[in-house]
């Protein structure tokens, strides 16, 4: 990556160079101002990955506005606290740098500039001198060929890299060329225990070990989770009430001094419209894009949250609202686009041997607050609130199912599907697959649960070829939802303490 000194000044425009220097204030002895004290769960794993991870690249993906950039700034601050020389840290925020379009290979050219102008030596020589560089690339997926450039960088230079992105599709598109060089983590909106910490209700430790999914195959693990939730009941209830009222976006829980209407407008503008307008515009060139259609698809996802609408329903409602003959492939493309923004998760039907996949995907939003903001309809989730508004119980149940689905789907490497009704076999809300074993999950979010409510779980467990020795029943109340010894029941608020 060597480059002649006189060429360095011509490599970047003066405006871009000034922006890069502004974005790396530690080069001039300054720190980032106003960093929150609370560090999200991903802070430790990402910092460890950056410093000593088994792969040279750590990827942190997640929806917009959930704190990825803040976490990167906290990591930089931590490195500086440890005594890392400021010039060893290079951060680029790709989201707001239109000047990069003039560069043919932005990542490589920026790193050449950084090596020559800031380090004063090649990245290879810096590593030999005990000054290995940390390269931090925020929202890198906006570059069309980011993955090949990163591959070349880490294959030829001894650097450690952290990448963030709010588009799962574009991040996943780079995985093949980066095989063996990348470790991926996914950070969604605040975990329930993070809400408790942020709001000052108290501290709850993580329950799921960080070393794999094997514990999820044991019924005793889920029984212990239920007991864990009971031990932390006071803090859990406070945090869940806060989650019910405002959702899990950091700004909603930090700015409790602001009324919900203000937060709602902010979520619409900075999260939903930003994804619809900006991310859609950054999509593949040459493809016709329709913001109005995308808004309608997102509206339907909000309306049918936690459900599996059929193709005919989508088409009928969209054709009526838009007064246009919209085809299914267009609708499906925008559903997949929303899944790619991580605002929505499409939970696919379970694939079974000798049975073709059939049935529509289940719609799970990353946070019910987005639904409340977009549709201007707040639905409570706590037992006491729903007791006062029994007419909202059914809709709250769908939101609870969506919450559980997105939460489980966000666990990296956990296979989550749903089991649609197949002939005489009743529906099961979710099926977790860990190795060869399956764990069926049913969400029954109501005050009273009877024998029939667990019929789907029992039917699934009784089919030996499904290899499901036990099942989970996710409930509204603390009371056990089933007397069947094969079924572990636990409140939704306790399930959300899994991580």
N, C-alpha and C positions, 0 to 999 in steps of 0.2 A: 504493500500500500504506500510505498514511498512516493513522494511528489516533490518537485523542485520548489524551493521556498518562494521564488518570484511568481509561481503559478498560483499560490494559495490565495492571493488577494483577488485574482480574477475568477476564482472558483465559485464564489457566491456573491450575490448582489449585496450592496451595502445595507439595504433594508433587512434582508434575511439575516445577515450576520448580526445586526443590531438586535433583532428579535431573539436569536439564539443566545446572545449574551444576557439579554433581559430575562430569559427563561432559565438561566443558570446563575442566579445571584450569588451562590457560594463561591464562584470564581473571583468575586470581588470582596469576599469576606462577609457576606450577608447571609441571613437565613430566611426561609419562607415564613411570612408573618401569619399569625392566627391559626396555627394548626391545633385541632382539637386534641384533648388529652386522651380520649378514648380511642383505642386502636381496634379496628374490626378484626374478626377471627382470622382473616387471610394474611394479616400483617406478618406473623411469625413464619408461616410456610413460604410466603413469597420472599421474605428477607433471607431465609435459609437457602431457598432455591437460587437466589441471586449470588450468594456467597459460596456455597459449597454443594449445590444441587448436582445430581448425577447427570443432568443434561446442561449444556451451556445456555439454553434459552428457557425461561419460565414465562408462560402465558397466563395472564389473568383476564378472563372475559366476564362480561356481565352487562345488564341494561345500562342505559344512560342514567346519570345522576345518582348512582348508588354508592359513590365514594371511591372509585378506582384512582382518580387523580390525587385525591387527598391521601390515600394510602401510599401512593408512590412518594409524595412529599414527606410523609412520615418516615418512610424507609430511608430516603436521602438524609433526613435529619438524624436518624439513628446511626447511619454510617459516619456522618461527620462527628457525632458524639463519641464514636469508637476511635476517632483519630484518623480516619481515612482522609487523605489529602483531597481538598476540594477539586483540584484539576483532574482527579481520577473519575469523577462522576459527570456524565454527559446525558442530559435529558432533552428530548425533542417531543413537542406536542404537535402531532400531525393534524389534529382536527381543525386548526385555525391558521394554516400556513399555505395559502394559495400560491406563494412564490415558488413552492417546491415543484410546481408543474413545469417549470423551466429546466429542471434537472432531469437528465435521462435515467440516472440511477440514484435517487435521493438518499437512500440509506448509506450506500457505499461512499457517495461524494461527501455527505455530511461527516461521516466518520474520518475520511481523509482530511477534511478541513479541521476537524477537532484534533486529530493526531498532530497535525503540523502547527496549528495556531495556538492550541491550548497546552497539549502535552509537550510539544516541542520535540517529539520523537515518534517513531512508528509505534503502533499498538503492540507489535511483537517485542520491540526493544523495551517498551514500558513494562511488559510482563517480566522480561529478563531482569529488569532493575527493581523488581518487587513492587511495581506500580500498576498492576493489572487494572484495566479500565472497566468501569461499570457503565453500560449503555442502557438507558431507559427510554423506551419508545411508547408514547401514549397515543392510543387510537390509531395504531399503525395500519389497520385494515383498510383505511381510506386510500392507500397506495395500491395500485392494481397488481404490481408484481413484487410485493414486499417479501414474500417467502423465498423466492430464488435469491434475492439480494442478501437476506439474512443467512441463508445457507452458505453462500459464498463467504460472508463475513466470518462466521464462526468456524468454517472449515479452513480458513487461511490465517485467522488472527486469534490469539488467545484472549478473548474477551468474555465477560459474563453479561447476559442480556435479560432484561425484563420487558415484556410486551403486553400492552393492554388493548382490548378491543370490545366494542359494543355490538359487533355483528358476528354471531356464531357461524353463519354460513361462510363468511370471508375468512374467518380464522380457521375453520375446518378445511377450507379449500387449500390452505397452505400446509396442512399436516403431512401430506404424502411426501412432498419434497423435503420436509424437515424431520422425517422419521429418524428416531434415535437421538435427535438434537433438542427435543421440545418436551416440556412437562406442562400440562394444562390444569388450571384451577378455575372454578366458576364461583363468582360471588354475586349473589342476588341482593335484594333489599335486606334490611336488618333482620337478623335472627331474633327470636323472642328474648333470649338472654341478653342480646345486645341492646334491645329496647329497655330492658330492666336496668342495665348498666348506665345507659345514656340518660335515662330519666331519674336516676338516683334511687331506684326502688331497692337495689341490692345486687349482689353478685351471685350468679349461678354458673358453676363450671360446665365445660362441655361434657356431654355424656358419651358420644360415639368416639371410640379411639381413632387416632389418625392413621393407623397402620392397616387399613383394609376393611372389607365388608363382611368378613367371615362371621363376626358376632351376630349379624342380622339373621343368620340361619337358625339360631337357637331361641326357642320359646322363652327360656329363662332370661335372655337379654331383654326382651320386651316386657316381661314381668318386672324386671329390675327397673326399666324405664318408668313404668307406672309408679313404682315405689319412690323413685327419684322425684317424679312430679309431685307426689304427696308430701315429700319432705320439704319441697320448695313451694308449697301451695300458696303461701301469702304473696311472695314476690311474683310467682307465675300469674296469679289472678290479676295483680296490678298491671303487669306488663301486657297481659292479654286484653285487658280493658282499654289500655292505651292503643294497642294494635287495632282493636275493633273500631275505635273512634277515628283514627287517623292513618291506619295502614303502617307500612314499614319503610317508606322512603325516608332517608335521614333528615331531609329538610322539614318533613312533616312533624317529626318527633323533636327536632332541635328547636324549631320555632313555634313552640306551644303558646307563645305570646301573641301569635297571629291567628285570626279566626280561620275556620276551615275554608270559607269562601276564598280567602287570599291564597291559601295553600293549594286549593283546587285549581285556581287559575294558573298558578305556577307549574303544577304538574302537567296540565294541558299544554302549556307553552313550551316548557323545557324538556319534557319527556316524550309525550305523545306526538305533538306536532313536529318536534325536532326529528323524531324518527321518520314520520310520514314524509316530511318535506326534504330534510337534509339527506337521510340515509337512502331514501328512494332515488334522489337525484344522483347519489354517488354509485348507483347500481351499474350493471353492465351497459356499455355504450351501445346505442343503436336500438335499444328496446324501448318501445312506447310505454310510458308510465302515466298512470291516471291517479292523481292524488284523491279525487273525489271517490273513486271506487275503493281505494285503500281505506279511506275514512269509513265508508259504509261497511266494509268487511270487519274493521275493528269494532264498529258499533255493534254488529251482530255477535262478535266474539264476547263483548261485554254483556249483551242481552242474554246470551245462551251460555254464560259462564258455568263451568263444571259439567256441561252436557255434551252430547255428541249429535249435533244437528245433521240431518241428512242432506244430500246434495239438492234435492228438490226444494227444501225449505230455504236454503241459501239463495237459490236462483229466484224463487218466487218473491222473496222479500226485497232482494236487491233490484230486480227488474221493476218492481212496483215503486220503490223509493227513487230510483234513478230514471224511470221511464225510458229504459233502453234494454235492448236484447243482449244481455251480458251472458257470456258462455262460462261453463264450469271451469275450464282450464285457466281462465283469467282469475276467477275467484280463488281457485286452488293455489295459483302462483302467489297471490297476495297473502293468503294464509301462511304459506311457507316463508314469505318475506317477513311477516310479523314474528314467526317462530325464530327466524334468523336474527331479529333485533333483540331477542330474549325477553321481549315484553310479554310474549305468549309462548306456551309450550303446547305442541300438538302431541297428545299421548295416543300412540297408534294401537290398534287392536293386537292382541297377542297372536304371535305366529305359532302355529302348531303343525306337527308333522301330519302329512296326508290331508291337511285342511287348508284351503286357501285363505289368505287374509281377507276378511270382509268386514264391512262396517266402517262408518266414518270415525275420524279422530275426535278425541275428547279435548275440549278447550280449557286450558288452565292458565289464568293470568298470573303475572309475577307478583301482583299486589292488588287486592280488592280496592285500594284507594284510587287506582287508575279508572276502574269502573265507576266509582262514585263521582270522580271528577268529570269524566267524559259524558256520562248520562245524567249528571246532576241528581243523583239518587243515593242517599246514604242508607246502608242496610246494617243494623247492629248484629254483632256476633255473640255477645255474652248471654249467659242464661238469664240473668236478671232483666236485661234490656228486651230480650225476646219474649219474656213473660208479660211485659207491658205492651208488646206489639205482636201478638200471635199471628196476625195476618201476614207477617213478613217471614214466618218460620220456613216456608218452603224455599223461598229465594235465598235465605241465609244458609240453608242446607246445600244449595248449589255452590254458593261462594265457599263454604267450608270444604266441599269436595275439590274445588279448584285450588284452594290454598294447600290442601294436602298433596294434590297431584304435582303442583309446581315445586313444592318443597322437596318431595321425594325425588323428582326428576333432576333437581339441581345437584344431587349427590353424584359426583363424578364416578363413572364406571358402574353405576347401579342401573340395571335394566328395568325400566318401568313401562308397563303396558296396561291396557284395560281389556276386559273380557266381555264383549257384547253377548247378548242372548243368542244362543245357538241351539235351535230346535227345543229340546226338552231341558237344556241346560240354562239356568237363569244367569243374568248378568252379574258380574263382579266389578266393582268400581276400579280397582287397580290390582295388578299382579306384579310382585317384585320377583325377579329371577336372580339368584345368587348361585353361580355354578350350575349344578343340575337340580337344585332345589328351588321351589316356588313358595312365595308367601302371599296368599290372597288378602286384600285389604278392602273392607267395606266401610263407607262413611254413612252413619245414620245420625244425623244432627237434629235430634228431637228430644223432647222431655221424657217421653215414654217409648221404650223399645220392646217389641214383643217377639215371640218365637219366629214369626214369619220374616222379620227383618234380617235374620242371619241365614236365610235359606240358601242364598247364593254362596256364602262361605262354606256351609256344610256340603252343598252339592259339589263344589270344587274340591274340597278336601277328601271327599269319599271316592273320587276317581283316582285310583292308585297310580295311573300313568302320569298324572300331573305332579306327583311327588311333592305334596303340600301337607306335611304332618300337622301344621297348625295355621291359624289365620288371625288377622287383626280386625277389631271392630272399633272404629273411631267415633267417639260420641260427643254430645254436647255437655252432658252432666258428668259428675264424678262417679255416679252409681254404675256398677258393672252392667254391661248390656246383654250378657248371655251367661247362662249357667253351664254351657257346654265347656268341658275342661280343655278342649282343643282350641278354644277361642280366647285370645287375650284382648280385653277391652280397655281403652284408655281415652281420656278426653283429647280433643284436638289440641288444646293448649299444652298438654303433656307431650303429644307427638312432636310438637314444634320445639321441644327441648332436646330432641334427638341429637342435634348438632349444636 
